[in-house]
Amino acid sequence: MALFIVGIIIAFCLFFTALWSAIVFGFSHVSGWQNLASQYATPPLHEGFYTNVSGQVGLASYNNLLRIAFTEKGLYLHIMPFFQVGHKPLLLPWHQLRHWELTTSLFRKVVYCQIDGVRISLPHKYWGTLQSYLSAYA
């Protein structure tokens, strides 16, 4: 009986892991992250980024899941560890980010931009930093 219970627990863990991975991987395709990764994948940063940032990539919302950084090469995006399946770190070059727009969405101010047909939104509080990097490196 104990072996049966252990088997069920192991089967559940394997099933849950496979299901979770499939869902997260699906989000990477729906959002357009996979398309961006084909051109803009980069090694992960280990420091110098903001964590728990809410934003949107394509159709997928990443509430408190994004890690972002501003570098002279571009805007760095990555996902918190538990959600990284299918989400390689991205370094989006400043000169490729287009159509900047500051707007209000669902009662909060957000900054939108677009790269390769994928729309990205970030919280308004990063607008000043974005502007300074855009003016210096775009």
Secondary structure, 3 states (H helix, E strand, C coil): CHHHHHHHHHHHHHHHHHHHHHHHHHHHHHHCHHHHHHHHECCCCCCCCEEEEEEEECCEEEEEEEEEEECCCEEEEEECHHHCCCCCCEEEEHHHCEEEEEEEECCEEEEEEEECCEEEEEEHHHHHHHHHHHHHHC
